[in-house]
Amino acid sequence: MKRTNLILISTLFASSFFINTAHADVIDRATILSNTCAGCHGPNGISHGPLTPSIAGLSKEYILESMHDFASGKRPSTVMQRIAKGYSDADIKAVAEYFSKLPSKAVVVNPAHDHKH
């Protein structure tokens, strides 16, 4: 009986470890992919120029649809079609989730207002 309980406890512990590790891999993959996006869409998805849109704070559904449309060629774009075709469905979902949770505008800190005179 004690041996059975020990095996059961060990199995539960090991399975929870693997579940948590799998979840962490998804989060890490999204972070890695988002860093690729920063080259054009800016850090944290906030673009610094008029030629590339900001993607932070867009809805998950909009990002999913856009990426699938780029991948299929329904939405033309020289760069995004190539990038989207290289992403798996899991990658697209991870990126959509990641950017949808970011604030849509960068927080601007004005040091002059932070100091009391």
C-alpha positions as CSV (number, residue, x, y, z in Angstrom):
1,M,0.0,0.0,0.0
2,K,2.7,2.5,0.9
3,R,4.6,1.7,-2.3
4,T,1.5,2.3,-4.4
5,N,1.0,5.6,-2.7
6,L,4.6,6.6,-3.3
7,I,4.3,5.7,-7.0
8,L,1.0,7.6,-7.3
9,I,2.5,10.7,-5.6
10,S,5.6,10.5,-7.7
11,T,3.5,10.2,-10.9
12,L,1.3,13.2,-10.0
13,F,4.4,15.3,-9.1
14,A,6.1,14.4,-12.4
15,S,3.0,15.1,-14.5
16,S,2.5,18.5,-12.9
17,F,6.1,19.3,-13.6
18,F,5.7,18.4,-17.3
19,I,2.5,20.4,-17.6
20,N,4.1,23.5,-16.1
21,T,7.1,23.0,-18.3
22,A,5.0,22.8,-21.5
23,H,3.1,26.0,-20.5
24,A,6.4,27.8,-19.9
25,D,7.6,26.7,-23.4
26,V,4.6,28.4,-25.0
27,I,5.3,31.6,-23.1
28,D,8.9,31.5,-24.0
29,R,8.1,30.8,-27.7
30,A,5.8,33.8,-27.7
31,T,8.4,36.1,-26.2
32,I,11.0,34.9,-28.8
33,L,8.6,35.4,-31.7
34,S,7.6,38.8,-30.4
35,N,11.3,39.9,-30.4
36,T,11.3,39.1,-34.1
37,C,8.3,41.4,-34.6
38,A,10.1,44.3,-32.8
39,G,12.4,44.9,-35.8
40,C,9.5,46.4,-37.7
41,H,6.6,46.9,-35.2
42,G,8.8,48.4,-32.5
43,P,9.6,47.2,-28.9
44,N,6.5,45.8,-27.3
45,G,4.6,46.2,-30.5
46,I,4.7,50.0,-30.5
47,S,5.8,51.3,-33.9
48,H,8.1,54.3,-34.1
49,G,7.2,55.2,-37.6
50,P,4.2,55.7,-40.0
51,L,5.1,52.9,-42.4
52,T,4.6,50.0,-39.9
53,P,1.5,49.8,-37.7
54,S,1.7,49.2,-34.0
55,I,0.3,45.8,-33.0
56,A,0.3,46.0,-29.2
57,G,-3.2,45.9,-27.8
58,L,-4.9,44.7,-31.0
59,S,-7.5,42.0,-30.4
60,K,-6.3,38.4,-30.4
61,E,-8.9,37.6,-33.1
62,Y,-7.7,40.4,-35.4
63,I,-4.1,39.3,-35.1
64,L,-5.0,35.7,-35.8
65,E,-7.1,36.6,-38.8
66,S,-4.4,39.0,-40.2
67,M,-1.6,36.4,-39.8
68,H,-3.7,33.7,-41.5
69,D,-4.6,36.1,-44.3
70,F,-0.9,37.0,-44.7
71,A,0.1,33.3,-44.8
72,S,-2.6,32.4,-47.4
73,G,-1.9,35.4,-49.6
74,K,-5.4,36.8,-49.0
75,R,-3.7,39.9,-47.5
76,P,-0.8,41.0,-49.6
77,S,2.5,42.1,-48.0
78,T,6.0,41.2,-49.2
79,V,7.4,40.9,-45.7
80,M,4.5,39.6,-43.7
81,Q,3.5,36.9,-46.2
82,R,7.0,35.4,-45.8
83,I,7.0,35.7,-42.0
84,A,3.4,34.3,-41.5
85,K,4.1,31.3,-43.8
86,G,7.0,30.3,-41.5
87,Y,4.8,30.3,-38.4
88,S,2.8,27.3,-37.2
89,D,-0.8,27.7,-36.0
90,A,0.6,27.4,-32.4
91,D,3.1,30.2,-33.1
92,I,0.4,32.5,-34.5
93,K,-1.9,31.8,-31.5
94,A,1.0,32.5,-29.2
95,V,1.9,35.8,-30.9
96,A,-1.7,36.9,-31.0
97,E,-2.2,36.2,-27.3
98,Y,1.1,37.9,-26.5
99,F,0.4,41.2,-28.3
100,S,-3.3,41.3,-27.4
101,K,-2.3,41.6,-23.7
102,L,0.2,44.4,-24.2
103,P,-0.9,48.1,-23.7
104,S,-1.6,49.8,-27.0
105,K,0.5,52.9,-26.1
106,A,3.9,53.2,-24.5
107,V,3.9,54.8,-21.1
108,V,5.7,58.1,-21.3
109,V,7.7,59.1,-18.2
110,N,8.5,62.7,-17.8
111,P,11.4,63.0,-15.3
112,A,10.6,66.7,-14.8
113,H,7.3,65.8,-13.2
114,D,8.7,63.0,-11.1
115,H,10.8,65.4,-9.0
116,K,9.2,67.8,-6.5
117,H,10.7,71.2,-6.4
